[in-house]
Amino acid sequence: MKKRMLIVLASLLLAVGSAYAQSSRLVADIPFDFMVGNKVFPAGEYTVSPIGNDGLALALQNSDAKSVQIIMPNRCLSAQPQQESKLVFNTYGEHRYLSQIWNEASDQGRELRMSSREKEEAQVAQADHLVILAKLSRVR
């Protein structure tokens, strides 16, 4: 009986955490140009918002709404919940690629697939990781 209660409680906690992550957005000031897939985004303030009920797709939009991209990242896991919301970039020389998106207090993040261009650069040089902290806010 106790085991069944623990399973029910764990399921509820996962559902609440998942709903929270899907109804929140990240806002970050990115001080450099970067790439998502083969598209270049200029430096500026960006919002990452979930799209749809399942939150599998994300919208990446800069504050002037001129650069928008729908992305379909994979889920990734961390051994510990994140202490801060952040965007992680892979850096090869002067080129930066958005790689991961993490919400604070969650051990589940989102990881973007490497573009063919990034794969080519990764074969030549090892990536440095650059972290930009983001503000977590509720979607209205």
Backbone as a ProteinNet text record, in pm:
[ID]
protein_1_A
[PRIMARY]
MKKRMLIVLASLLLAVGSAYAQSSRLVADIPFDFMVGNKVFPAGEYTVSPIGNDGLALALQNSDAKSVQIIMPNRCLSAQPQQESKLVFNTYGEHRYLSQIWNEASDQGRELRMSSREKEEAQVAQADHLVILAKLSRVR
[TERTIARY]
81.8	0	86.7	192.1	281	351	390.4	459.3	367.3	241.2	143.8	123.5	116.4	100.3	220.9	340.2	461.1	461.4	416.7	411.9	313	195.8	94.7	149.2	212.5	268.9	377.7	466.1	572.3	513.3	409.6	344.8	284.7	220.4	162.8	269.8	380.3	489.2	546.9	563.3	614.6	517.3	388.3	288.8	287.7	295.6	297.1	422.7	538.9	664	662.3	606.3	597.2	504.7	391.7	298.3	361.4	438.8	506.3	605.6	685.3	786.1	720.7	603.3	538.1	467.7	438.3	366.6	459.1	587.9	683.1	769.3	831	920.8	1048.9	1151.9	1281.1	1307.4	1367.7	1409.2	1557.1	1636.5	1781.4	1835.6	1934.5	2004.8	2131.6	2137.7	2250.8	2339	2463	2548.6	2628.6	2593	2668.7	2572.9	2614	2538.9	2554.2	2451.8	2458.4	2374.2	2388.3	2316.3	2224.8	2112.6	2022.7	1998.8	2043	2039.3	2134	2082.8	2164.9	2128.6	2047.1	2002.9	2083.2	2129	2204.6	2108.7	2122.6	2042.9	2134.9	2093.9	2177.8	2172.7	2272.8	2274.5	2148.7	2101.9	1983.9	1910.8	1795.4	1713.6	1623.4	1621	1543.4	1450.8	1337.5	1241.1	1229.5	1233	1210	1078.6	978.1	844.2	798.7	727.7	671.5	556.7	539	429.7	344.4	214.5	124.1	115.1	26.5	0.9	114.7	184.5	289.7	423.3	438.8	561.4	682.2	661.3	774.7	841.4	762.9	817.6	836.5	939.6	968.8	980.1	940.8	958.1	1071.8	1168.3	1279.9	1257.3	1241.6	1206.5	1286	1340.6	1409.5	1308.9	1350.7	1258.1	1195.7	1262.4	1201.1	1118.1	1106.5	1021.6	1060.9	1181.4	1224.6	1285.8	1341.4	1400.6	1321.2	1251.6	1172.3	1206.4	1219	1244.8	1170.6	1103.5	1041	1145.4	1170.4	1270.2	1205.2	1256.9	1207.6	1323.6	1362.3	1476	1437.5	1537.5	1520	1525.2	1470.3	1482.1	1620.3	1675.5	1800.7	1786.7	1867.7	1857.8	1987.1	1974	2087	2075.6	2187.2	2185.2	2123.9	2132.2	2079.9	1987	1884.9	1804.2	1892	1862	1940.1	1910.3	2013	1995	1952.5	1979.7	1946.3	1894.6	1807.9	1764.7	1878	1901.9	2016.9	2005	2077.9	2097.7	2244.9	2273.3	2411.2	2444.4	2559.8	2604.8	2733.1	2743.8	2870.5	2944.1	3071.2	3150.5	3269.2	3285.1	3398.8	3458.2	3568.4	3625.5	3526.3	3485.3	3390.3	3244.8	3221.9	3085.4	3026.3	2902.3	2831.8	2699.3	2669.9	2548.1	2469.3	2339.7	2255.6	2249.9	2280.7	2291.2	2186.3	2169.6	2078	2000.4	1882.5	1795.8	1754.1	1776.4	1746.1	1662	1560.7	1480.9	1531.4	1534.2	1575.6	1483.9	1539.8	1469.5	1424	1474.5	1437.1	1561.6	1547.7	1657.9	1638	1533.2	1508.3	1530.4	1613	1638.7	1600.2	1634	1608.9	1741.4	1768.4	1894.4	1866.7	1927.1	1908.2	2001.5	1954.7	2038.6	2146.3	2261.5	2369.2	2337.5	2356.4	2339	2458.8	2446.5	2557.9	2681	2659.4	2771.4	2841.2	2762.1	2822.9	2896.9	2842.7	2910.5	3046.5	3052.2	3179.8	3279.8	3233.8	3323.1	3366.2	3278.3	3310.1	3415.5	3425.1	3527	3665.6	3671	3798.5	3844.9	3751	3787.7	3690.6	3741.2	3657.3	3575.6	3451.2	3362.6	3393.6	3390.3	3386	3239.1	3201.2	3061.6	3050.3	2956	2931.2	2788.9	2772.4	2641.8	2591.9	2467.6	2400.2	2282.9	2280.2	2170.8	2044.5	1930.9	1801.9	1706.2	1605.8	1502.4	1382.3	1331	1214.1	1090.3	993.6	869.6	751.3	636.5	514.6	455	402.6	332.7	195	156.3	24.8	-81.2
-119.2	0	126.3	126.6	242.9	263.4	152.7	160.8	221.9	181.7	234.2	384.1	426.7	569.5	649.3	593.6	661.9	676.8	574	580.1	687.3	692.1	793.8	933.3	951.3	1081.6	1123.8	1030.9	1061.9	1100.2	1030.7	1062.2	1202.2	1238	1371.8	1479.5	1456.7	1554.7	1572.5	1463	1472.5	1548.3	1523.9	1592.4	1742	1778.8	1920.6	1987.5	1923.2	1979.3	1995	1897.5	1903.8	2016.7	2031.1	2139.5	2274.6	2288.7	2414.6	2448.7	2350.2	2374.4	2413.2	2353.4	2381.1	2516.4	2571.6	2698.4	2814.3	2795	2900	2930.5	3047	3085.9	3140.5	3138.6	3192.4	3320.4	3417.5	3541.3	3558.7	3578.5	3592	3700.1	3773.3	3872.8	3807	3783.7	3714.1	3818.6	3835.9	3945.6	3915.5	3810.5	3773.5	3712.4	3712.9	3643.6	3493.5	3417.1	3272	3204	3072.1	2996	2892.8	2872.2	2760.9	2695.3	2571.2	2507.5	2582.4	2628.5	2705.2	2853.5	2895.2	3034.2	3111.3	3230.8	3317.2	3413.3	3424.1	3517.1	3626.2	3752.3	3861.6	3867.7	3930.6	3952.6	4027.2	4002.4	4072.8	3994.5	4046.3	3978	3877.8	3754.8	3647.4	3583.5	3536.5	3462	3322.2	3221.5	3083	3042.2	3010.6	2978.4	2843.1	2767	2639.9	2664.9	2572.3	2579.4	2454	2471.7	2357.3	2302.1	2205.1	2146.7	2059.1	1991.8	1900.7	1971	2092.8	2168.9	2112	2020.6	1960.7	2059.7	2145.3	2248.2	2376.3	2451.1	2577.5	2687.6	2808.6	2925.6	3008.6	3039.4	3126.7	3257.4	3366.6	3495	3606.8	3698	3811.8	3921.7	4018.4	4119.4	4206.7	4224.3	4304.7	4219.7	4089.4	3994.7	3977.8	4018.4	4000.8	3863.7	3803.2	3670.4	3572.8	3481.8	3380.6	3244.9	3146.5	3011.6	2913.7	2818.6	2708.7	2597.3	2546.5	2440.8	2319.3	2202.9	2076.2	2003.7	2049.6	1986.6	1853.7	1774.4	1649.4	1678.3	1589.6	1602.4	1551.9	1613.3	1566	1572.4	1496.9	1486.4	1528.1	1575.9	1610.6	1528.2	1497.1	1420.9	1501.9	1633.3	1721.7	1825.9	1871.7	1983.8	2107.4	2184.5	2304.4	2413.2	2484.7	2593	2722.5	2732.5	2854.7	2817.4	2900.6	2884.1	2934	2862.3	2900.4	2846.5	2911.8	2865.8	2829.6	2715.7	2669.8	2672.5	2729.4	2740.9	2661.5	2591.3	2530.8	2636.6	2656.3	2759.5	2695	2728.6	2685.3	2811.5	2860.9	2986.8	3099.4	3166.1	3277.1	3233.7	3107	3059.2	3000	3039.6	2989.6	2928.5	2811.7	2739.3	2713.2	2746.1	2714.1	2562.4	2511.3	2367.5	2312.9	2379	2328.7	2442.7	2406.7	2501.1	2433.8	2502.5	2446.3	2543.6	2490.3	2567.5	2538.7	2641.3	2622.1	2522	2451.4	2353.1	2230.3	2210.7	2094.6	2015.7	1884	1799.9	1758.3	1812.9	1786	1913.5	1901.8	2014.5	1979	2066.4	2045	2060.8	1969.4	1971.2	1974.6	2071.4	2086.1	1992.2	1946.4	1862.4	1949.6	1889.6	1962.9	1975.4	2095.8	2115.6	2053	2036.9	1980.1	2070.3	2200.5	2294.3	2278.3	2265.8	2247.8	2115	2010.6	1879.9	1890.8	1966.2	1985.6	2057.4	2162.1	2236.5	2151.1	2064.2	1978.1	1873.9	1837.3	1742.9	1805.8	1936.8	2007.8	2057.9	2100.7	2159.7	2112.3	2106.6	2071.3	2192.8	2169.5	2279.7	2328.8	2459.7	2520.5	2545.1	2540.4	2564.5	2700.4	2778	2911.9	2914.8	2960	2959.9	3103	3125.3	3253.8	3228.8	3300.5	3283.7	3348.3	3289.8	3337.2	3357.2	3438.3	3463	3377.1	3303.6	3219.3	3299.9	3304.5	3376.3	3294.5	3320.9	3247.6	3302.4	3212.1	3252.5	3302.6	3414.6	3473.7	3429.1
0	0	0	83.1	88.2	-45.8	-106	-234.7	-340.6	-340	-435.5	-414.3	-288	-256.4	-304.6	-286.3	-332.5	-484	-552.9	-699.1	-744.1	-680.9	-714.8	-686.8	-571.5	-535.1	-633.9	-669.5	-765.7	-900.9	-945.3	-1072.3	-1070.2	-958.6	-946.9	-951	-882.1	-882.4	-1021.6	-1094.2	-1231.1	-1320.2	-1305.1	-1386.6	-1357.3	-1229.3	-1192	-1245	-1229	-1279.6	-1429.4	-1499.2	-1644	-1687.7	-1620.5	-1654	-1629.5	-1521.8	-1492.2	-1602	-1641.9	-1745.3	-1877.5	-1907.2	-2033.5	-2033.3	-1916.4	-1911.5	-1876.5	-1889.8	-1858.1	-1979.9	-1976.4	-2085.4	-2025.9	-2106.9	-2066.2	-2142.6	-2075.5	-2139.7	-2110.4	-2215.4	-2198.6	-2290.4	-2240.5	-2321	-2372.9	-2502	-2563.5	-2631.1	-2581.8	-2628.9	-2756.1	-2828.9	-2949.1	-3051.1	-3177.7	-3281.7	-3258.9	-3294.6	-3275.7	-3382.6	-3391.4	-3493	-3428.1	-3494.1	-3465.1	-3599.5	-3612.1	-3743.9	-3835.3	-3948.1	-4041.9	-4042.5	-3946.4	-3940.6	-3835.9	-3874.4	-3784.1	-3714.3	-3583.9	-3504.5	-3451.6	-3461.8	-3410.7	-3257.9	-3200.2	-3055.1	-3014.5	-2892.8	-2844.3	-2737.3	-2698.2	-2598.3	-2668.4	-2617.6	-2678	-2575.6	-2627.4	-2548.2	-2606.7	-2519	-2559.1	-2493.9	-2576.8	-2527.1	-2578.4	-2494.9	-2542.3	-2638.9	-2732.4	-2829	-2811.8	-2803.1	-2793.1	-2651.7	-2634.5	-2503.6	-2453.7	-2545.2	-2501.4	-2478.9	-2528.5	-2507.3	-2578.8	-2674.4	-2744.2	-2838.6	-2900.3	-2988.7	-2908.3	-2944.4	-2878.6	-2983.6	-2945	-3031.4	-2974.3	-3057.3	-3020.8	-3093.9	-3017.8	-3079.4	-3013.8	-3097.7	-3038.3	-3006.3	-2925.5	-2873	-2981.9	-3093.8	-3200.1	-3295.8	-3266.3	-3340.6	-3487.1	-3524	-3662.3	-3685.5	-3582.2	-3594.6	-3508.9	-3575.3	-3505.7	-3565	-3479.4	-3527.4	-3438.4	-3500.2	-3427.6	-3421.9	-3302.3	-3286.9	-3221	-3254.7	-3200.9	-3132.6	-3014.9	-2947.3	-2883.3	-2854	-2780.8	-2631.7	-2553.4	-2408.1	-2366.1	-2262.6	-2204.7	-2052.5	-1984.5	-1839	-1771.9	-1649.8	-1565	-1437	-1376	-1250.8	-1137	-1146	-1041.8	-1105	-1031.2	-1081.5	-1101.1	-1203.4	-1233.4	-1130.3	-1090.9	-994.3	-1062.4	-1193.7	-1267.6	-1405.8	-1459.2	-1597.3	-1686.4	-1796.4	-1879.1	-2020.2	-2109.2	-2245.4	-2258.3	-2318.4	-2334.8	-2483.5	-2516	-2654.1	-2673.4	-2786.8	-2828.3	-2909.5	-2877.6	-2943.5	-3014.7	-3141.9	-3224	-3283.3	-3227.9	-3275	-3253.4	-3361.7	-3353.2	-3372.9	-3403.7	-3428.4	-3301.5	-3272.3	-3153.3	-3195.9	-3141	-3173.2	-3045.3	-3047.5	-2933.2	-2921.9	-2802.5	-2782.7	-2685.7	-2570.7	-2468.3	-2403.1	-2351.3	-2281.1	-2150.7	-2037.9	-1906.1	-1824.8	-1756.8	-1661.7	-1521.1	-1437	-1298.4	-1228.3	-1131.6	-1048.3	-1126.8	-1246.5	-1326.4	-1364.2	-1365.7	-1411.1	-1556.9	-1622	-1762.3	-1843.4	-1945.2	-2033.4	-2174.8	-2266	-2408.4	-2481.3	-2573.2	-2646.8	-2796.3	-2864.4	-3008.1	-3083.4	-3196.7	-3282.4	-3347.1	-3370.2	-3436.6	-3585.1	-3638.5	-3783	-3854.8	-3985.8	-4062.1	-4052.7	-4050	-4037.1	-3902.1	-3794.5	-3662.6	-3655	-3715.4	-3716.2	-3783.6	-3894.9	-3964.5	-3874.3	-3804.9	-3716.5	-3597.2	-3549.8	-3436.1	-3472.2	-3599.4	-3642.3	-3642.7	-3659.1	-3667.8	-3531	-3446.9	-3317.7	-3209.6	-3088.1	-2974.5	-2932	-2896.8	-2858.3	-2718.2	-2701.3	-2568.6	-2540.2	-2413.5	-2377.1	-2311.4	-2357	-2305.9	-2251.7	-2127.2	-2061.8	-2047	-2087.1	-2068.1	-1974.3	-1861.1	-1766.9	-1821.2	-1787.6	-1837.3	-1719.3	-1742.9	-1642.8	-1679.3	-1582.2	-1602.6	-1568.8	-1659.9	-1631.4	-1679.9	-1625	-1659.2	-1788.1	-1871.9	-1993.8	-1953.9	-2008.7	-1976	-2071.4
[MASK]
++++++++++++++++++++++++++++++++++++++++++++++++++++++++++++++++++++++++++++++++++++++++++++++++++++++++++++++++++++++++++++++++++++++++++++

